[in-house]
Amino acid sequence: MKKEELLELLQNGENSGIEFKRDDIRPEQLAKEIVALANFQGGKILLGVEDDGSVSGIQRENLEEWVMNVFRDKIHPTILPFYEIVKWDNNKSIAIISFPQGTAKPYVLRDKGREEIYIRMGSTSTLATREQIGRLYEIGGILHTELLAVPRTDMQCLDFVRLENYLREVLHDPSIPISEKEWQDRLLALGFLTEVAETVYCTIAGLVLFGKRPRRYLRQAGIRVMAFDTLDKDYKAKLDVILDAPLVARKEVDGQIIDGGLIEKVMETIIPFITEQTDNITPDLRREIIRYYPLEAIREMLLNAFAHRDWTRFEDIELVIYANRLELLSPGRLPNSMTIEKMKAGQRSPRNPIIMEVLRDYGYVDARGMGVRTKIMPLVKAASGKEPEFVLTEDYLKTIIYR
């Protein structure tokens, strides 16, 4: 690192990715900062710097060896840092420890027989909450929250007519369960049920896909749909409903839908607010209909929201129609190391693989899983002349398409 770059870091102060520390700290203090940064987006720790950004310089002998021992003995899983020394003036130097965002989250501090998980909150490293730990396990691929048990549920919360239709007409399974025990064994194997302490519950995936009333037991199931005549939300909503239904439809042998699922119900609900009948008569004597948005793009947006949302968050998926645009908000950050750029380029990283595979079985999504690149982006650009916008925060991914 050049001295000019270092000066800029010192002037800007500590933040979510930069930490200042004297080099006389205890090993567990350094490890705490490393763990918190690795569990967030990575960063740099500057040793030999006071909290206010003034340079005290390196004092400890064999500092590099000491730092590497901290990484080896106090942090799990292993992180490989980049270590460098920058000379500040004739008498003082600063050690810079750099490392990227960890891919094996959660990282833990091991000290005195205990393991502690820290995260970065602004310029402060704090112990992670239970909810935050769950997200870290999910991001690290250790835990798929779609397989978690939903309290107060049992096998009877699932729609067995829809489940039998899935096995028979969608999967073409030659062996349909008959007894309750056979059904339980099959649904446990499929990941739609789970057993905890000898009690069988619905998983999040099973309830969302095939539950009779998913939202009754899982607050964040379903979707809220709103429509406004204005450019922003106001108290005069033309539409404000919460839809609750199993995600998938029932189908005939030829693929025709008998009973729509949540995706179909959302599309039926919003059609009056995204289309308009004109006075023009078509050759088959019907009024011509203007569509303000490409329906296939909206459908793909909905599928992505349900397949990739973070089920540890209790917020609803929201679809909001304004006078000039449509917005879809999916709770949670993008999974793993996914970014907006990677998503637009067609990279795939499913957060909820069981839900995704069932949607693929039904033909809701294709085998490539590249709906953003091959459907949403070109269809929206062709319809409105504007690219869709993607807004990512710590709490949600918002997709915006213009009328």
N, C-alpha and C positions, 0 to 999 in steps of 0.2 A: 504494500500500500504506500502511495506517495504521501509526503508530509502534508500537502495541500488537502488531500482527501481526509486525512486524520484530523486536521484543523476544523474542517467542516463538520465532522462527526462530533467533535468536542463542543463546538459552538451551538449545534442543534440540540444537544442534551440527550438524556435517556428517553427511550420510547419503547414501543412494542417489540422492537428488534435490536435495541442497543442497551447494554448495561455497563455502568462504570463500577470498578471495584479496586480497592487497594490490594496489594499482593500479600498482605499479612493476614488475610481472612483464613478461616478454618476450611478444611477440605469439603465438609458437608455444605458450607455456605456457597462455595463455588458450584458444587454439584446441583444445588437447588436451582440456581439461575440457568444452568445448562439444560436441566430437565424441563423447566418452564418454557424456555425458548424453543427447544426441540419439539415439544408438544404443541407449539403454536406454528410459527412460520420460519423457525430458525433465526439466526442473527449473529451478533458479534458481542463478545465480552472484552472490554478493555481493562487490562490490569495495570495498575500504577496510576489510576485516575480517581480523584475524589468525586463525591456525589454531585458537586457543583460544576464539574468539568475541568477543574484545575489539575495540573499534572504534578503528582508527587513522585512519580518514577518507580522503577523496579528496585526492590530492596532484597528480595529473597534470592539466595544462591540456588543454582540448578533449578530455576523456575520451570523450564520446559519439562524436565523430568517429573517435577512435582505435579504439574498440570496433567500430564499423560497418566500418571498414577491415579489421579482423581477420576478421569474418564474410565480407567480400567476397573477400579475398585468400588466406585460409588454409583455408577450409572449403568442401568440395564434397560433394554438391550444395548449392545455396543454402538457407540457413535465414533466416527473417525473425524477429528477436527483438522483444520488448517491452522498452524501456529506460526506467527511471525513477530519479529521485533522491529519497531520503528524508532529510530533515534530522534528524540525531541530537541535536545540541545546538547551542549558539551557534557553535561552531568546527568541527564535524565533520559530514560528510554521507556517506551510503552510496549507491553506485550498484547497482541491482538489474537484472540481465539475466535475462529469463524467456523460455522457449520450450517448446513441447510436444514430445512424442515425435515423432521424425522419421518420415515416411511414405515416404521415398526411400532407405532404408538399403541398403548401409552408408554412413555419412558418413565422410569421410577428412580428415585433416590434411595439407595440401600445404605442404611446406617444403623449400627447397633441392633442388628437383627430385625429391623423394621423396613418396610417399603412405603414410600410416600410419593404421591403423584402431584406435581405442581403444574400450573398453567400460567400464561402471561395475561395480565389484565392491565392494559396500558403500559406504564413503565414499572409495574409491580408484579412480582411473582407470588402467587398465592396457592394454597392447597385447593385442589379441584373438588368440586361438589360431586355428589353421587350422580347427578344427571350429566355433568361434564365428563366424568369418568366413563360413563356408558357410551358417550359419543366418541371418546378417544378409542375405546375398544372396537367400536364399529368402524371408525376410520382406518384402524390398523388391520382390519379384516379378521380380528379374533372373534368378534361377536356380530352376528346379523340380527338386528333388532326385530326383524320380521318373524323370527322364530321364538320370540319371547312369549310367555304365557299371558293371556288376558284374564285378569281376576274376574271371578263371579261367572265365568262361562263354562259350558260343557259341550259335549257333542251335539246336544239338541238345539244349540244356538245356530247350527249350520243348516242350510237349505238343501235337503237330501235330494229333492227333485232336480235341483240344479247340479248337484254333485254327480248324480247318476247320469244326467245328460252330458256332463263333461267327460266321464269315463267312456260312455257308450258312443256318443256322436262326435266328440272332438278327438279323443285319443283312440277310439275304435278298440277299446279294451275287450278281449274275448271273455274275461272273467269278472263279472260284476258281483261285488259282495252281496250276501243275502242276510246273514245274521248281524246283530249289533256288534258282536265280537269281531267278525270279519271286517265290518266297516271301520271299527276303531283301529284295528291293526293296519288297514290300508291307509287311513288318514294320518296315523302316526308316521308311517313310512314316507308319505308324501310331504310331511312338514306342515300339515293343516291342523294337527293336534300335537300336543306335547304333554309329557308326564312329569309332574313335580311332586315329590314326596308321596308317590302312589296315588295321586289325584290327577285326572286327565283334564286339560284345559284346551281351549282353542288358542292357536297361535295368532299373532297379528295378521300374518299372511292368510291363514285360513278364514279368519273372521272378515277381513277386508274383501277377499275374493268371493266368499260363498256364505257369509253371514246373513241371517234373515233381517236383522236390524243392527248392523255393525255399530252404529253410533250410540246405541243404548249402553254398550259396554266399553267402547273405545271412543272417548270424547273427540279425538282428532280425525275419526273416520268421516266419510262423506265430503261434501264441498259446499261452500257458501257462494251463491251466485247473486250479483247485484247489477243493476242497470240504472244509469242516470242520463238526463237530457243535457247535463252540464259537463264542463271540462274537469271537474273535481267532485268528490263526494259531498253531498249536502243532505238535508233532512228529507227532501222530496224524492225518494227513490222510486223509480217506476217498477222496480223489482228488487226484492230482498228475501231470498229463500235459502234454506239449508236442505240439501237433498241427501237422503240416506237410503242406500240400497247396496246389494252385492255388486261388486265391480263388473262382473262378467255377465253376459246374456245367456239365455237358453237358445239352442239352435236345433233346426231340423237336420235330417241326414244330408240334405243338399246345401247346408250352410245358411239357409234362411233363418232369420231371427224370430223365435216364438215370443219370447219375453225379454225385453231389453234390460241391460244392466245399468249401472250408474253412468257409464260413458254415454249410452244412448239417451238416458233421461236428461243429462245435462244438455246435450245437443238439441233435444226437443224443446227444452225450456228456453233456450236462448234464441232459437230461430226467429220468433217474432221481433226480437230486438236487434237483429243483425241483417234483416232482409226487409224489402218493401215491394208491395205489388204496384205495378204501373197500370195505366189505362190501355196499354198496348195488348192486343190479343194475339196469342201464338197460333200456328196452324192447327193445333188440336183444340182450339177454342178455349184456351185458358189464359188468364192474365199473366203477363210477363213478370218475373220476379227478379229484382235486383239484389244481389248479395254484396254486402259491404266488406266482407272478409272471406278469405278462402276457407271453406268448411274443413277441408282435409288438414289444413295447417292447425286450426283450432283443435281438432280431434287429436292430432299428434302432440300438441302442447299438453292437453289433458292427460294423455297416456304417460308422457314423460313425468308429469307432476306426481302421479300416483305411483309410478314405478320407481322413482328416485327420491321421493320425499324422505325426510328424517322423521321416523315414527317416535323418537324420544321427545319430540316437541309437541306441545298440546294445542298449537294453533291450527286453524283450519286452512286447507287449500282455499284460495279465494279467486274467483273469476269475476272481474268487474268490467262492465261495458260503459264507456263514456261517450260523449258526443263525437269525439274525434279519434278514439283509440279503444283497444281492448287490452286488458292487463290480466296476467295470470301469475299468482304468487304461490310458490311452493316452499313450505317451511324447511329450513336447514341449508347449510352450505352445500356446495357440490361435494360429492364423495371423494375420498382418498386425495390424490394430488391433482385432480381434475381442475381445469381452469376454463374460463369462457373461451379463450383462444383454442384450447384443445377440443372443447365441445363443438365449436363451429367447424373445426377441421375434420371432425368425424371420429375422434377417439371415443372409445366406449369404456365405461367403468360403472357397472350396475351396483347400486347400493342394496337393492332388494332382489337378489337373483331368482328366488322362487316366484315372486309376483311377476317378474319380467318373463320367466319361462312360461307361466300359465297364459299371460297375455300373448306370447308368441304362439302357443298352442292354438289359441282361438283365432289367430291371424290379425289381432289388433296391431301388432308390431311385426316387422319383417325380421328375417334371420340376421341381417347385417346390423340392426340397431343404430342406424345412422339417420334417424328421422329429422334431426335438426338441420343437418347439411343437405339432405336430399329432398326434404319436403318443406319444412317450415321456412327456411331462408329463401329458396327460389320462388315458392308459391306466394309468400308475402310480398317479395320484391316485384313480382309480376303483377300483383293485384293493386298495390298502392304506390309503386315506384319508390318505396322506402324500405330499407333493411329493417328487420326486427331488431329491437334493442334488448339487451340482456343486462340486468342490474343485479350484482351479487354483493351481499353483505354477510356478516357473521350469522344472521338470523334467517335469511331467505334468498331464493333466486326468483327474480321477477322478470317475466318475458312480456314485452310490449310490442304490439303490432298496430299499425295505423290504418284507419278507415280509408 
